[in-house]
Structure formats: C-alpha cells, structure tokens
Amino acid sequence: DAVFVSIHMNSYPDSKYSGLQVWYSPNATDSKVLAENIRNANIKMLQPNNKRATTAAGSSIFILNNAHCPAVLVECGFLSNKEEAELFENEAYKQRVAFMLFCAISEFLQNTAQTP
C-alpha cells in the first residue's frame, strides 16, 4: 500500500513560533495514525516539550484534501524562528530529524502490515 509523506519547513511572520507540526489527510483513517506516530517520535527523540497537536487538513492543503492513501504533511520547524533555523544549518540535526521520520514511518508500516 502507498503512503504519502510531504516534508516541509514552516515560516510565520511572528518569529516566536517553533516546533514540528503534522497535518494529515481526512480521507484515509490511517493518516491520523501516521501523523500521531510522527508526533510521538518527535516528542520522544527531538522535541520533548512540543505540544503541537496533529491537525486534519482542510481544503487549503490540496494534496492532503485529495489523497486517498495514508497521507501527512510534516512541517519540520520554523525557518522564521532564529534558533530553530540555526538548528537546520547543522547536518547532524538534519540527520536526527530524518532518522526520527524514518522510525515513525517504519513503525506505522510495520503495524499496518500486521493488521488484516
């Protein structure tokens, strides 16, 4: 089965905002499960104080609104936040983010493969 993961960096006019955020498709039930896997892995591995909830995408996120497989959009952090932007200049930090996403997606795929 197909899984869609779109990886982005966020930005906002107010520089106080930071942290990974996950949006999920409302069209496939497993999308929320995948989003929660990513959120939980992020809290466990990178950002223990991140309180951002996963959010169902509305019509403004075209790709998620039209996806019919498990689909998420991951905003890995805010480039408009100086401290967070500096983290993403560090290759080791980018590798940690990539590994966290790999772990979360792998867990999701393993669990869905076991479900009939």
Secondary structure, 3 states (H helix, E strand, C coil): CCCEEEEEEECCCCCCCCCCEEEECCCCHHHHHHHHHHHHHHHHHCCCCCCCCCEECCCCCHHHHCCCCCEEEEEEEECCCHHHHHHCCCHHHHHHHHHHHHHHHHHHHHHHHHCC
